């Protein structure tokens, strides 16, 4: 367990009668290893929330099973406000693809609020004779089955996002799964694949160096990080939308007053200029979303990606 503040270890082990919440450190589970966007954004948010809560927010990395181990740990934790979890695009992808899970995504959690959203970026090998998404779709139609796209693994968010693109564009492109974004982009730069849809921070250094060519972002609107870059929707695939997002949830039955306190402090934290600056370095924009809005968003995302997975016959690994 990695702590955002050394004072966490000095806090009492439990909240006694009459003590106001929070009376000890809050555990913030990140269901992925340290270093990635999920971890970095959660750490930034935890540090920004701590002063308002008057207690440290401790990061607990519990990686494994595509994020399900950490999520399950919080789902089964006491609903007392001292265990919260990072939820994100892969969280709903798991629910969309699996009929059996160790927890119920909609009934075992109460959603506190969104942290951020970040654009999905479509990048290709520089030698591919295309300048935009419209060109890519035309090339794919002229060469069915000859364009390969890489992903971070079967059933991952960028795999589902790529399949949605394939379906909506009416093209035949071939999936090549990798164990993470680094090998997927390495093979793309080596010319072994032709397309990858990934996060902006993962690819921007290579785009700026000319080793990759960016075509469009997957979000509904243009990204403030790359305002000159068109969206996929405005580039020949109307209605397309896929992006990265990050939020916070707690165990179901956590008292409403505690959830409201956490939601209030999260909203305050997202206004911090320092947080905004640090989020921008990760290609993420702070996004305020109420408990009700996030709950509806998660439900809608599960429904949407479940249909994509079913139609593409994607089975979890």
SVG drawing of the C-alpha trace seen along z (x, -y; Angstrom):
<svg xmlns="http://www.w3.org/2000/svg" viewBox="-29 -27 40 43">
<polyline fill="none" stroke="black" stroke-width="0.4" points="0.0,0.0 1.4,-3.3 0.5,-6.4 0.0,-10.0 0.7,-11.3 2.9,-9.8 0.4,-11.0 -2.0,-8.3 -0.2,-5.8 -0.9,-7.9 -4.7,-7.8 -6.9,-5.7 -7.9,-2.3 -11.7,-2.9 -14.2,-5.6 -15.6,-5.7 -19.2,-6.7 -19.9,-10.3 -16.8,-11.0 -17.5,-13.0 -16.6,-11.6 -13.8,-11.2 -12.0,-10.4 -9.1,-8.4 -7.4,-8.0 -9.5,-7.0 -8.2,-4.2 -8.4,-4.9 -8.0,-1.6 -6.5,-1.8 -7.1,1.5 -3.9,1.2 -0.2,1.1 1.6,-2.2 2.6,-4.5 -0.3,-4.4 -2.9,-7.1 -5.3,-5.4 -2.7,-5.5 -1.4,-9.0 -4.8,-10.7 -6.0,-9.0 -2.9,-10.2 -3.4,-13.7 -7.0,-13.6 -6.3,-12.0 -3.8,-14.8 -6.2,-17.5 -9.1,-16.0 -7.1,-15.4 -7.1,-19.0 -10.8,-19.5 -11.5,-16.1 -9.0,-16.8 -7.6,-13.4 -5.0,-11.7 -6.3,-9.8 -4.1,-6.7 -3.5,-5.0 -3.8,-1.2 -2.7,0.4 -4.5,3.8 -3.9,4.9 -5.0,8.0 -7.8,9.5 -8.2,6.4 -9.1,4.3 -11.6,6.7 -9.5,7.6 -9.3,4.1 -13.0,3.3 -14.1,6.5 -12.0,5.6 -13.9,2.4 -17.3,3.9 -16.8,6.2 -15.4,3.6 -17.5,2.1 -19.7,-0.7 -18.4,-3.3 -16.7,-5.7 -13.2,-4.6 -12.8,-2.5 -13.3,-4.0 -12.2,-2.8 -11.1,-4.3 -13.5,-3.3 -12.8,-3.8 -13.4,-2.7 -12.1,0.8 -14.4,1.1 -17.4,0.9 -15.7,3.0 -15.5,5.9 -19.1,5.6 -20.0,5.4 -18.2,8.6 -18.6,10.9 -21.8,12.6 -20.2,13.8 -18.2,11.4 -17.3,11.4 -19.4,8.3 -22.4,6.5 -21.3,3.3 -24.6,1.5 -25.7,2.9 -22.5,3.3 -21.3,-0.2 -22.5,-3.8 -21.0,-6.3 -19.5,-9.4 -18.4,-11.4 -16.3,-11.7 -12.7,-12.8 -11.7,-13.3 -12.1,-12.6 -9.4,-12.2 -9.4,-11.9 -8.8,-8.7 -6.4,-9.3 -6.3,-7.4 -2.7,-7.0 -1.2,-5.3 2.2,-4.4 3.6,-7.4 4.0,-5.4 0.3,-4.6 -1.0,-6.7 -3.8,-8.5 -4.1,-12.1 -7.3,-11.7 -10.0,-9.3 -11.9,-9.6 -8.8,-8.4 -8.3,-5.6 -11.8,-4.3 -11.4,-4.5 -8.1,-2.6 -9.6,0.1 -12.5,0.5 -10.1,0.9 -8.0,3.4 -10.4,5.5 -8.7,7.5 -5.3,6.0 -5.1,3.3 -4.2,4.5 -4.9,2.6 -3.3,3.1 -4.8,3.0 -3.8,3.4 -5.5,6.7 -8.7,8.5 -11.7,6.9 -9.8,3.8 -11.3,0.3 -9.3,-0.5 -10.2,2.9 -13.9,2.2 -13.4,-1.4 -11.6,-0.1 -14.4,2.4 -17.0,-0.3 -15.0,-2.3 -14.8,0.8 -18.5,1.4 -19.7,-2.2 -17.2,-2.8 -18.3,0.4 -14.8,1.7 -12.9,5.0 -9.8,4.5 -7.9,7.1 -7.4,7.1 -3.9,7.8 -3.9,7.9 -0.9,7.0 -0.1,7.0 -0.2,3.3 0.1,0.1 3.9,0.0 4.3,3.1 1.2,2.2 2.8,-1.2 6.3,0.3 4.9,2.7 2.9,-0.1 6.1,-2.2 7.8,0.9 5.2,1.2 3.8,4.5 0.4,2.9 -1.2,-0.1 -3.5,-1.6 -3.8,-2.0 -6.4,-3.9 -4.8,-5.0 -4.6,-7.7 -3.1,-11.0 -0.1,-10.9 0.8,-7.4 1.3,-8.5 2.0,-12.3 5.8,-12.0 6.0,-9.7 3.6,-11.8 5.7,-14.9 8.8,-13.0 7.2,-12.0 7.3,-8.3 3.5,-8.1 0.8,-10.1 -2.3,-11.3 -5.6,-11.4 -8.4,-12.3 -9.7,-12.1 -12.5,-9.8 -14.3,-12.2 -17.6,-13.9 -16.0,-17.3 -12.5,-18.4 -9.9,-18.2 -8.6,-21.3 -5.2,-19.7 -5.3,-19.4 -8.0,-21.8 -6.7,-21.5 -7.3,-17.8 -10.7,-16.8 -13.0,-14.2 -13.6,-10.9 -17.3,-11.8 -16.6,-14.9 -14.1,-13.0 -16.4,-10.6 -17.9,-8.4 -20.9,-10.4 -22.0,-9.6 -18.8,-7.9 -17.7,-8.6 -15.2,-6.9 -12.9,-8.3 -11.1,-7.5 -12.7,-8.5 -12.0,-8.1 -14.3,-8.3 -14.7,-7.3 -17.1,-4.8 -17.7,-3.4 -19.4,-0.2 -23.2,-0.1 -25.0,-1.1 -22.4,-3.7 -24.5,-6.4 -25.7,-9.2 -24.2,-11.9 -20.8,-10.4 -21.1,-10.0 -22.3,-13.6 -19.2,-14.7 -16.9,-12.8 -18.7,-14.2 -18.4,-17.7 -14.7,-17.4 -14.1,-15.8 -15.9,-18.7 -13.8,-21.2 -10.6,-19.3 -11.3,-19.4 -11.3,-23.3 -7.7,-23.3 -5.4,-25.0 -2.6,-22.7 -4.8,-19.6 -5.8,-20.9 -2.2,-21.5 -1.1,-18.0 -4.1,-16.4 -3.2,-18.1 0.2,-16.4 -1.7,-13.1 -4.0,-14.2 -7.0,-14.5 -9.5,-17.3 -11.2,-17.6 -14.9,-16.7 -17.5,-17.4 -20.4,-14.9 -23.0,-14.4 -23.6,-11.0 -26.8,-10.6 -25.1,-11.6 -22.2,-9.2 -24.5,-6.3 -26.5,-6.8 -23.3,-7.2 -21.9,-3.9 -25.1,-2.1 -25.3,-3.5 -21.7,-2.7 -22.2,0.9 -25.2,1.2 -23.3,-0.4 -20.1,1.7 -22.1,4.9 -23.7,4.5 -20.4,3.8 -18.8,6.9 -21.8,9.1 -21.9,8.0 -18.1,8.4 -18.2,11.7 -15.5,10.6 -14.9,13.1 -12.9,12.2 -9.5,13.7"/>
</svg>
